[in-house]
Amino acid sequence: MKVTTIAIDLAKNVFQVLGMTADAKKVYNKRLNRNQLKELLCNTPACTVVMEACYSSHYWGRVGLQFGHNVKLIPAQHVTPFVRGNKNDSNDALAIFEASSRPNIRFVPIKSEAQQEVLMMHRIRDRLIKQRIACTNQIRGLLVDFGFVFPQGFTAFEQNIWDIINDSEQRPLLRYLLNQVYDEYLQITKQLKDLNKLIKQKVEQTETGQILLSIPGIGHVIASAFEACIDKGQAFNGPKELAVWLGLTPRQYASGNKSQIYGITKRGDSYLRKQLIHGARTVVSHAHKKDDALNQWITQLKARIGFNKTAVATAHKLARLMWILLKKQTRYQAQIGQTAEIILCVR
Protein backbone atom coordinates (compact mmCIF):
# COMPACT_ATOMS: atom_id res chain seq x y z
CA MET A 1 0.00 0.00 0.00
CA LYS A 2 1.32 3.41 -0.99
CA VAL A 3 1.69 5.98 1.77
CA THR A 4 0.19 9.33 0.73
CA THR A 5 0.18 11.09 4.11
CA ILE A 6 2.68 10.97 6.97
CA ALA A 7 1.56 12.38 10.33
CA ILE A 8 4.37 13.10 12.79
CA ASP A 9 4.01 13.76 16.51
CA LEU A 10 7.12 15.81 17.26
CA ALA A 11 9.35 15.53 20.31
CA LYS A 12 13.01 16.10 21.13
CA ASN A 13 14.55 12.70 20.39
CA VAL A 14 11.70 10.22 19.78
CA PHE A 15 8.98 10.77 17.16
CA GLN A 16 5.72 8.95 16.54
CA VAL A 17 5.20 8.51 12.78
CA LEU A 18 1.89 7.45 11.22
CA GLY A 19 1.69 6.45 7.55
CA MET A 20 -1.73 6.51 5.87
CA THR A 21 -2.98 5.65 2.39
CA ALA A 22 -5.25 7.79 0.20
CA ASP A 23 -8.34 5.99 1.55
CA ALA A 24 -7.28 6.52 5.20
CA LYS A 25 -5.88 3.01 5.80
CA LYS A 26 -3.05 2.74 8.30
CA VAL A 27 0.24 1.40 6.89
CA TYR A 28 2.40 1.90 9.98
CA ASN A 29 2.44 3.73 13.29
CA LYS A 30 5.90 3.53 14.82
CA ARG A 31 8.43 5.35 16.98
CA LEU A 32 11.61 6.67 15.37
CA ASN A 33 14.65 8.58 16.54
CA ARG A 34 16.03 11.65 14.75
CA ASN A 35 18.25 9.79 12.28
CA GLN A 36 15.55 7.22 11.50
CA LEU A 37 13.02 9.98 10.83
CA LYS A 38 15.38 11.66 8.36
CA GLU A 39 15.94 8.32 6.61
CA LEU A 40 12.18 7.73 6.38
CA LEU A 41 11.55 11.17 4.86
CA CYS A 42 14.44 10.65 2.45
CA ASN A 43 13.38 7.18 1.28
CA THR A 44 9.60 7.78 1.08
CA PRO A 45 8.27 8.97 -2.30
CA ALA A 46 6.92 12.52 -2.32
CA CYS A 47 3.75 12.73 -0.23
CA THR A 48 2.00 15.01 2.27
CA VAL A 49 3.69 15.41 5.66
CA VAL A 50 1.61 16.92 8.48
CA MET A 51 2.81 18.06 11.90
CA GLU A 52 1.75 20.33 14.73
CA ALA A 53 3.16 23.85 14.52
CA CYS A 54 5.15 23.53 17.71
CA TYR A 55 8.61 22.76 19.05
CA SER A 56 11.09 22.15 16.15
CA SER A 57 8.27 21.98 13.56
CA HIS A 58 9.80 24.57 11.22
CA TYR A 59 13.12 22.68 11.17
CA TRP A 60 11.43 19.38 10.29
CA GLY A 61 9.23 21.23 7.82
CA ARG A 62 12.33 22.43 5.97
CA VAL A 63 13.76 18.90 6.06
CA GLY A 64 10.55 17.55 4.52
CA LEU A 65 10.60 20.21 1.80
CA GLN A 66 14.22 19.34 1.07
CA PHE A 67 13.17 15.77 0.26
CA GLY A 68 10.32 16.92 -2.00
CA HIS A 69 7.35 16.46 0.34
CA ASN A 70 4.32 18.73 0.70
CA VAL A 71 4.66 19.79 4.34
CA LYS A 72 1.75 21.24 6.31
CA LEU A 73 1.95 22.63 9.85
CA ILE A 74 -1.28 22.62 11.86
CA PRO A 75 -1.89 24.98 14.81
CA ALA A 76 -1.72 22.88 17.96
CA GLN A 77 -5.10 24.08 19.28
CA HIS A 78 -6.78 22.65 16.17
CA VAL A 79 -5.37 19.19 16.81
CA THR A 80 -6.48 18.78 20.43
CA PRO A 81 -10.23 18.22 19.68
CA PHE A 82 -9.37 15.17 17.53
CA VAL A 83 -7.48 13.25 20.25
CA ARG A 84 -9.51 10.17 21.19
CA GLY A 85 -8.93 7.72 23.99
CA ASN A 86 -5.90 8.03 26.21
CA LYS A 87 -3.32 10.76 25.69
CA ASN A 88 -0.32 9.09 24.06
CA ASP A 89 1.96 9.61 21.06
CA SER A 90 0.13 7.08 18.89
CA ASN A 91 -3.25 8.76 19.40
CA ASP A 92 -1.66 12.19 18.94
CA ALA A 93 -0.29 11.21 15.53
CA LEU A 94 -3.73 9.93 14.52
CA ALA A 95 -5.31 13.21 15.71
CA ILE A 96 -2.82 15.18 13.60
CA PHE A 97 -3.81 13.16 10.53
CA GLU A 98 -7.53 13.65 11.18
CA ALA A 99 -7.11 17.39 11.75
CA SER A 100 -5.19 17.74 8.48
CA SER A 101 -8.13 16.34 6.53
CA ARG A 102 -10.60 18.94 7.79
CA PRO A 103 -11.65 21.44 5.07
CA ASN A 104 -11.32 24.68 7.06
CA ILE A 105 -7.95 24.17 8.75
CA ARG A 106 -5.53 27.06 8.19
CA PHE A 107 -1.97 25.79 7.94
CA VAL A 108 1.05 27.66 9.27
CA PRO A 109 3.65 28.71 6.66
CA ILE A 110 7.09 27.20 7.21
CA LYS A 111 9.60 29.83 8.27
CA SER A 112 13.04 30.04 6.71
CA GLU A 113 16.22 30.09 8.77
CA ALA A 114 16.58 33.82 8.04
CA GLN A 115 13.11 34.47 9.46
CA GLN A 116 13.87 32.42 12.54
CA GLU A 117 17.12 34.30 13.07
CA VAL A 118 15.18 37.57 13.18
CA LEU A 119 12.59 36.09 15.55
CA MET A 120 15.43 34.82 17.72
CA MET A 121 16.75 38.39 17.99
CA HIS A 122 13.31 39.57 19.09
CA ARG A 123 12.94 36.84 21.71
CA ILE A 124 16.37 37.63 23.17
CA ARG A 125 15.61 41.36 23.08
CA ASP A 126 12.32 40.80 24.91
CA ARG A 127 14.12 38.79 27.61
CA LEU A 128 16.82 41.46 28.04
CA ILE A 129 14.16 44.17 28.45
CA LYS A 130 12.54 42.16 31.23
CA GLN A 131 15.91 41.54 32.88
CA ARG A 132 16.81 45.24 32.82
CA ILE A 133 13.46 46.22 34.33
CA ALA A 134 13.79 43.50 36.98
CA CYS A 135 17.30 44.68 37.83
CA THR A 136 16.32 48.33 38.28
CA ASN A 137 13.11 47.52 40.18
CA GLN A 138 14.92 45.25 42.63
CA ILE A 139 17.60 47.82 43.44
CA ARG A 140 15.05 50.63 43.75
CA GLY A 141 13.10 48.54 46.26
CA LEU A 142 16.15 47.50 48.27
CA LEU A 143 17.57 51.03 48.48
CA VAL A 144 14.34 52.42 49.96
CA ASP A 145 15.39 50.80 53.26
CA PHE A 146 18.59 52.85 53.10
CA GLY A 147 16.70 56.09 52.55
CA PHE A 148 17.30 56.37 48.79
CA VAL A 149 14.29 57.05 46.57
CA PHE A 150 14.98 57.59 42.83
CA PRO A 151 12.84 59.36 40.23
CA GLN A 152 11.44 57.16 37.48
CA GLY A 153 13.43 56.46 34.34
CA PHE A 154 16.69 54.77 33.44
CA THR A 155 18.64 58.05 33.27
CA ALA A 156 17.75 58.91 36.88
CA PHE A 157 18.58 55.35 37.94
CA GLU A 158 22.03 55.49 36.34
CA GLN A 159 22.87 58.90 37.84
CA ASN A 160 21.76 58.06 41.37
CA ILE A 161 23.45 54.65 41.43
CA TRP A 162 26.69 56.23 40.20
CA ASP A 163 26.50 58.89 42.93
CA ILE A 164 26.08 56.25 45.65
CA ILE A 165 28.93 54.11 44.31
CA ASN A 166 31.28 57.09 44.34
CA ASP A 167 30.18 58.35 47.77
CA SER A 168 32.99 57.40 50.19
CA GLU A 169 30.71 57.98 53.17
CA GLN A 170 28.46 55.05 52.23
CA ARG A 171 29.01 51.57 53.64
CA PRO A 172 31.67 49.60 51.70
CA LEU A 173 29.53 46.49 51.22
CA LEU A 174 26.60 48.55 49.91
CA ARG A 175 28.86 50.27 47.39
CA TYR A 176 30.36 46.93 46.31
CA LEU A 177 26.94 45.32 45.72
CA LEU A 178 25.66 48.33 43.82
CA ASN A 179 28.78 48.32 41.66
CA GLN A 180 28.10 44.68 40.75
CA VAL A 181 24.50 45.45 39.85
CA TYR A 182 25.52 48.54 37.88
CA ASP A 183 27.95 46.47 35.79
CA GLU A 184 25.14 43.98 35.09
CA TYR A 185 22.80 46.81 34.12
CA LEU A 186 25.36 48.33 31.74
CA GLN A 187 26.01 44.94 30.12
CA ILE A 188 22.29 44.36 29.51
CA THR A 189 21.90 47.90 28.14
CA LYS A 190 24.80 47.38 25.74
CA GLN A 191 23.33 44.10 24.49
CA LEU A 192 19.99 45.82 23.91
CA LYS A 193 21.60 48.64 21.94
CA ASP A 194 23.50 46.14 19.78
CA LEU A 195 20.33 44.14 19.08
CA ASN A 196 18.32 47.26 18.25
CA LYS A 197 21.04 48.36 15.85
CA LEU A 198 21.08 44.93 14.19
CA ILE A 199 17.29 44.86 13.87
CA LYS A 200 17.35 48.32 12.29
CA GLN A 201 20.00 47.29 9.76
CA LYS A 202 18.13 44.12 8.80
CA VAL A 203 14.75 45.73 8.25
CA GLU A 204 16.14 48.65 6.21
CA GLN A 205 17.77 46.25 3.74
CA THR A 206 14.49 44.87 2.37
CA GLU A 207 11.72 46.44 0.28
CA THR A 208 9.12 44.91 2.60
CA GLY A 209 10.75 46.65 5.54
CA GLN A 210 10.74 50.00 3.71
CA ILE A 211 7.01 49.65 2.97
CA LEU A 212 6.21 48.86 6.61
CA LEU A 213 8.36 51.71 7.93
CA SER A 214 6.37 54.20 5.83
CA ILE A 215 3.23 53.50 7.90
CA PRO A 216 2.54 55.73 10.95
CA GLY A 217 3.34 54.02 14.26
CA ILE A 218 5.41 51.26 12.62
CA GLY A 219 9.04 51.43 13.74
CA HIS A 220 11.97 49.14 13.13
CA VAL A 221 11.02 46.63 15.85
CA ILE A 222 7.41 46.19 14.63
CA ALA A 223 8.42 46.08 10.97
CA SER A 224 11.11 43.49 11.67
CA ALA A 225 8.82 41.28 13.76
CA PHE A 226 5.99 41.54 11.22
CA GLU A 227 8.25 40.66 8.31
CA ALA A 228 9.71 37.66 10.15
CA CYS A 229 6.29 36.34 11.25
CA ILE A 230 4.09 37.16 8.28
CA ASP A 231 6.56 37.85 5.45
CA LYS A 232 4.33 39.48 2.79
CA GLY A 233 1.08 38.15 4.27
CA GLN A 234 0.70 35.49 1.57
CA ALA A 235 -0.83 33.05 4.07
CA PHE A 236 -3.95 35.25 4.38
CA ASN A 237 -6.64 35.85 1.79
CA GLY A 238 -7.39 39.35 3.01
CA PRO A 239 -6.59 41.97 5.66
CA LYS A 240 -9.49 40.83 7.83
CA GLU A 241 -8.00 37.34 8.16
CA LEU A 242 -4.70 38.84 9.31
CA ALA A 243 -6.44 40.93 11.98
CA VAL A 244 -8.34 37.85 13.17
CA TRP A 245 -5.11 35.84 13.33
CA LEU A 246 -3.47 38.58 15.41
CA GLY A 247 -6.32 38.47 17.92
CA LEU A 248 -7.30 42.11 17.37
CA THR A 249 -10.96 41.42 16.56
CA PRO A 250 -13.84 41.29 19.11
CA ARG A 251 -14.71 37.99 20.77
CA GLN A 252 -18.27 36.87 20.04
CA TYR A 253 -20.58 34.64 22.03
CA ALA A 254 -23.80 33.79 20.22
CA SER A 255 -26.57 31.32 20.93
CA GLY A 256 -29.94 31.37 19.19
CA ASN A 257 -31.14 34.96 18.85
CA LYS A 258 -28.72 36.23 21.50
CA SER A 259 -25.33 37.56 20.42
CA GLN A 260 -22.80 39.32 22.65
CA ILE A 261 -19.51 40.99 21.78
CA TYR A 262 -16.68 41.12 24.31
CA GLY A 263 -13.03 42.27 24.24
CA ILE A 264 -10.48 41.18 21.65
CA THR A 265 -9.77 37.46 21.25
CA LYS A 266 -5.99 37.75 21.87
CA ARG A 267 -5.26 34.88 19.49
CA GLY A 268 -2.11 34.50 17.42
CA ASP A 269 1.32 35.89 18.18
CA SER A 270 1.11 37.79 21.49
CA TYR A 271 4.49 39.49 20.94
CA LEU A 272 3.51 40.94 17.57
CA ARG A 273 0.10 42.02 18.89
CA LYS A 274 1.76 43.75 21.86
CA GLN A 275 4.18 45.63 19.63
CA LEU A 276 1.38 46.75 17.29
CA ILE A 277 -0.66 48.12 20.19
CA HIS A 278 2.41 49.96 21.54
CA GLY A 279 2.92 51.54 18.11
CA ALA A 280 -0.78 52.43 17.92
CA ARG A 281 -0.57 54.20 21.29
CA THR A 282 2.04 56.54 19.85
CA VAL A 283 -0.18 57.31 16.85
CA VAL A 284 -3.22 57.97 19.06
CA SER A 285 -1.19 60.27 21.35
CA HIS A 286 -0.21 62.54 18.44
CA ALA A 287 -3.34 62.21 16.27
CA HIS A 288 -4.72 65.63 17.30
CA LYS A 289 -1.68 67.34 15.76
CA LYS A 290 -2.46 66.13 12.21
CA ASP A 291 -5.44 66.55 9.88
CA ASP A 292 -5.17 63.63 7.46
CA ALA A 293 -7.98 61.07 7.18
CA LEU A 294 -6.41 58.46 9.48
CA ASN A 295 -5.68 60.88 12.31
CA GLN A 296 -9.09 62.53 12.03
CA TRP A 297 -10.70 59.10 12.38
CA ILE A 298 -8.52 58.37 15.43
CA THR A 299 -9.35 61.71 17.06
CA GLN A 300 -13.10 61.22 16.58
CA LEU A 301 -12.94 57.64 17.86
CA LYS A 302 -10.91 58.67 20.91
CA ALA A 303 -13.57 61.24 21.83
CA ARG A 304 -16.24 58.51 21.78
CA ILE A 305 -14.62 55.44 23.35
CA GLY A 306 -11.48 56.62 25.15
CA PHE A 307 -7.74 56.20 24.68
CA ASN A 308 -7.18 52.47 25.33
CA LYS A 309 -9.96 51.17 23.10
CA THR A 310 -8.89 53.58 20.38
CA ALA A 311 -5.32 52.26 20.61
CA VAL A 312 -6.51 48.68 20.01
CA ALA A 313 -8.80 49.79 17.17
CA THR A 314 -5.89 51.69 15.63
CA ALA A 315 -3.66 48.61 15.92
CA HIS A 316 -6.37 46.67 14.09
CA LYS A 317 -6.48 49.28 11.31
CA LEU A 318 -2.67 49.39 11.06
CA ALA A 319 -2.48 45.60 10.73
CA ARG A 320 -4.99 45.64 7.86
CA LEU A 321 -3.18 48.55 6.27
CA MET A 322 0.12 46.65 6.43
CA TRP A 323 -1.37 43.68 4.58
CA ILE A 324 -2.90 45.92 1.87
CA LEU A 325 0.31 47.83 1.21
CA LEU A 326 2.40 44.65 1.11
CA LYS A 327 -0.09 43.12 -1.33
CA LYS A 328 0.13 46.18 -3.59
CA GLN A 329 3.87 46.65 -2.93
CA THR A 330 3.38 50.39 -2.41
CA ARG A 331 4.35 52.73 0.40
CA TYR A 332 1.93 54.55 2.66
CA GLN A 333 0.61 57.95 1.59
CA ALA A 334 -1.57 59.97 3.92
CA GLN A 335 -5.08 60.65 2.59
CA ILE A 336 -6.54 64.15 2.78
CA GLY A 337 -9.05 64.46 5.61
CA GLN A 338 -12.47 66.12 5.47
CA THR A 339 -11.29 69.27 7.28
CA ALA A 340 -8.41 69.74 4.84
CA GLU A 341 -10.79 69.20 1.90
CA ILE A 342 -13.08 71.97 3.21
CA ILE A 343 -10.15 74.38 3.55
CA LEU A 344 -8.98 73.59 0.01
CA CYS A 345 -12.48 74.14 -1.37
CA VAL A 346 -12.76 77.53 0.40
CA ARG A 347 -9.43 78.63 -1.03
C-alpha positions in Angstrom: 0.0 0.0 0.0 1.3 3.4 -1.0 1.7 6.0 1.8 0.2 9.3 0.7 0.2 11.1 4.1 2.7 11.0 7.0 1.6 12.4 10.3 4.4 13.1 12.8 4.0 13.8 16.5 7.1 15.8 17.3 9.3 15.5 20.3 13.0 16.1 21.1 14.6 12.7 20.4 11.7 10.2 19.8 9.0 10.8 17.2 5.7 8.9 16.5 5.2 8.5 12.8 1.9 7.5 11.2 1.7 6.4 7.6 -1.7 6.5 5.9 -3.0 5.7 2.4 -5.2 7.8 0.2 -8.3 6.0 1.5 -7.3 6.5 5.2 -5.9 3.0 5.8 -3.0 2.7 8.3 0.2 1.4 6.9 2.4 1.9 10.0 2.4 3.7 13.3 5.9 3.5 14.8 8.4 5.4 17.0 11.6 6.7 15.4 14.7 8.6 16.5 16.0 11.7 14.8 18.2 9.8 12.3 15.6 7.2 11.5 13.0 10.0 10.8 15.4 11.7 8.4 15.9 8.3 6.6 12.2 7.7 6.4 11.5 11.2 4.9 14.4 10.7 2.5 13.4 7.2 1.3 9.6 7.8 1.1 8.3 9.0 -2.3 6.9 12.5 -2.3 3.8 12.7 -0.2 2.0 15.0 2.3 3.7 15.4 5.7 1.6 16.9 8.5 2.8 18.1 11.9 1.8 20.3 14.7 3.2 23.9 14.5 5.1 23.5 17.7 8.6 22.8 19.0 11.1 22.2 16.1 8.3 22.0 13.6 9.8 24.6 11.2 13.1 22.7 11.2 11.4 19.4 10.3 9.2 21.2 7.8 12.3 22.4 6.0 13.8 18.9 6.1 10.5 17.6 4.5 10.6 20.2 1.8 14.2 19.3 1.1 13.2 15.8 0.3 10.3 16.9 -2.0 7.3 16.5 0.3 4.3 18.7 0.7 4.7 19.8 4.3 1.7 21.2 6.3 2.0 22.6 9.9 -1.3 22.6 11.9 -1.9 25.0 14.8 -1.7 22.9 18.0 -5.1 24.1 19.3 -6.8 22.7 16.2 -5.4 19.2 16.8 -6.5 18.8 20.4 -10.2 18.2 19.7 -9.4 15.2 17.5 -7.5 13.2 20.2 -9.5 10.2 21.2 -8.9 7.7 24.0 -5.9 8.0 26.2 -3.3 10.8 25.7 -0.3 9.1 24.1 2.0 9.6 21.1 0.1 7.1 18.9 -3.2 8.8 19.4 -1.7 12.2 18.9 -0.3 11.2 15.5 -3.7 9.9 14.5 -5.3 13.2 15.7 -2.8 15.2 13.6 -3.8 13.2 10.5 -7.5 13.6 11.2 -7.1 17.4 11.7 -5.2 17.7 8.5 -8.1 16.3 6.5 -10.6 18.9 7.8 -11.6 21.4 5.1 -11.3 24.7 7.1 -8.0 24.2 8.8 -5.5 27.1 8.2 -2.0 25.8 7.9 1.0 27.7 9.3 3.6 28.7 6.7 7.1 27.2 7.2 9.6 29.8 8.3 13.0 30.0 6.7 16.2 30.1 8.8 16.6 33.8 8.0 13.1 34.5 9.5 13.9 32.4 12.5 17.1 34.3 13.1 15.2 37.6 13.2 12.6 36.1 15.5 15.4 34.8 17.7 16.7 38.4 18.0 13.3 39.6 19.1 12.9 36.8 21.7 16.4 37.6 23.2 15.6 41.4 23.1 12.3 40.8 24.9 14.1 38.8 27.6 16.8 41.5 28.0 14.2 44.2 28.4 12.5 42.2 31.2 15.9 41.5 32.9 16.8 45.2 32.8 13.5 46.2 34.3 13.8 43.5 37.0 17.3 44.7 37.8 16.3 48.3 38.3 13.1 47.5 40.2 14.9 45.2 42.6 17.6 47.8 43.4 15.1 50.6 43.8 13.1 48.5 46.3 16.2 47.5 48.3 17.6 51.0 48.5 14.3 52.4 50.0 15.4 50.8 53.3 18.6 52.9 53.1 16.7 56.1 52.5 17.3 56.4 48.8 14.3 57.0 46.6 15.0 57.6 42.8 12.8 59.4 40.2 11.4 57.2 37.5 13.4 56.5 34.3 16.7 54.8 33.4 18.6 58.0 33.3 17.8 58.9 36.9 18.6 55.4 37.9 22.0 55.5 36.3 22.9 58.9 37.8 21.8 58.1 41.4 23.5 54.6 41.4 26.7 56.2 40.2 26.5 58.9 42.9 26.1 56.3 45.7 28.9 54.1 44.3 31.3 57.1 44.3 30.2 58.3 47.8 33.0 57.4 50.2 30.7 58.0 53.2 28.5 55.1 52.2 29.0 51.6 53.6 31.7 49.6 51.7 29.5 46.5 51.2 26.6 48.5 49.9 28.9 50.3 47.4 30.4 46.9 46.3 26.9 45.3 45.7 25.7 48.3 43.8 28.8 48.3 41.7 28.1 44.7 40.7 24.5 45.4 39.9 25.5 48.5 37.9 27.9 46.5 35.8 25.1 44.0 35.1 22.8 46.8 34.1 25.4 48.3 31.7 26.0 44.9 30.1 22.3 44.4 29.5 21.9 47.9 28.1 24.8 47.4 25.7 23.3 44.1 24.5 20.0 45.8 23.9 21.6 48.6 21.9 23.5 46.1 19.8 20.3 44.1 19.1 18.3 47.3 18.2 21.0 48.4 15.9 21.1 44.9 14.2 17.3 44.9 13.9 17.4 48.3 12.3 20.0 47.3 9.8 18.1 44.1 8.8 14.7 45.7 8.3 16.1 48.6 6.2 17.8 46.3 3.7 14.5 44.9 2.4 11.7 46.4 0.3 9.1 44.9 2.6 10.8 46.6 5.5 10.7 50.0 3.7 7.0 49.7 3.0 6.2 48.9 6.6 8.4 51.7 7.9 6.4 54.2 5.8 3.2 53.5 7.9 2.5 55.7 11.0 3.3 54.0 14.3 5.4 51.3 12.6 9.0 51.4 13.7 12.0 49.1 13.1 11.0 46.6 15.9 7.4 46.2 14.6 8.4 46.1 11.0 11.1 43.5 11.7 8.8 41.3 13.8 6.0 41.5 11.2 8.2 40.7 8.3 9.7 37.7 10.2 6.3 36.3 11.3 4.1 37.2 8.3 6.6 37.9 5.5 4.3 39.5 2.8 1.1 38.2 4.3 0.7 35.5 1.6 -0.8 33.1 4.1 -4.0 35.2 4.4 -6.6 35.8 1.8 -7.4 39.3 3.0 -6.6 42.0 5.7 -9.5 40.8 7.8 -8.0 37.3 8.2 -4.7 38.8 9.3 -6.4 40.9 12.0 -8.3 37.9 13.2 -5.1 35.8 13.3 -3.5 38.6 15.4 -6.3 38.5 17.9 -7.3 42.1 17.4 -11.0 41.4 16.6 -13.8 41.3 19.1 -14.7 38.0 20.8 -18.3 36.9 20.0 -20.6 34.6 22.0 -23.8 33.8 20.2 -26.6 31.3 20.9 -29.9 31.4 19.2 -31.1 35.0 18.8 -28.7 36.2 21.5 -25.3 37.6 20.4 -22.8 39.3 22.7 -19.5 41.0 21.8 -16.7 41.1 24.3 -13.0 42.3 24.2 -10.5 41.2 21.6 -9.8 37.5 21.3 -6.0 37.7 21.9 -5.3 34.9 19.5 -2.1 34.5 17.4 1.3 35.9 18.2 1.1 37.8 21.5 4.5 39.5 20.9 3.5 40.9 17.6 0.1 42.0 18.9 1.8 43.8 21.9 4.2 45.6 19.6 1.4 46.8 17.3 -0.7 48.1 20.2 2.4 50.0 21.5 2.9 51.5 18.1 -0.8 52.4 17.9 -0.6 54.2 21.3 2.0 56.5 19.9 -0.2 57.3 16.8 -3.2 58.0 19.1 -1.2 60.3 21.3 -0.2 62.5 18.4 -3.3 62.2 16.3 -4.7 65.6 17.3 -1.7 67.3 15.8 -2.5 66.1 12.2 -5.4 66.6 9.9 -5.2 63.6 7.5 -8.0 61.1 7.2 -6.4 58.5 9.5 -5.7 60.9 12.3 -9.1 62.5 12.0 -10.7 59.1 12.4 -8.5 58.4 15.4 -9.4 61.7 17.1 -13.1 61.2 16.6 -12.9 57.6 17.9 -10.9 58.7 20.9 -13.6 61.2 21.8 -16.2 58.5 21.8 -14.6 55.4 23.4 -11.5 56.6 25.1 -7.7 56.2 24.7 -7.2 52.5 25.3 -10.0 51.2 23.1 -8.9 53.6 20.4 -5.3 52.3 20.6 -6.5 48.7 20.0 -8.8 49.8 17.2 -5.9 51.7 15.6 -3.7 48.6 15.9 -6.4 46.7 14.1 -6.5 49.3 11.3 -2.7 49.4 11.1 -2.5 45.6 10.7 -5.0 45.6 7.9 -3.2 48.6 6.3 0.1 46.7 6.4 -1.4 43.7 4.6 -2.9 45.9 1.9 0.3 47.8 1.2 2.4 44.6 1.1 -0.1 43.1 -1.3 0.1 46.2 -3.6 3.9 46.7 -2.9 3.4 50.4 -2.4 4.3 52.7 0.4 1.9 54.5 2.7 0.6 58.0 1.6 -1.6 60.0 3.9 -5.1 60.6 2.6 -6.5 64.1 2.8 -9.0 64.5 5.6 -12.5 66.1 5.5 -11.3 69.3 7.3 -8.4 69.7 4.8 -10.8 69.2 1.9 -13.1 72.0 3.2 -10.2 74.4 3.6 -9.0 73.6 0.0 -12.5 74.1 -1.4 -12.8 77.5 0.4 -9.4 78.6 -1.0 
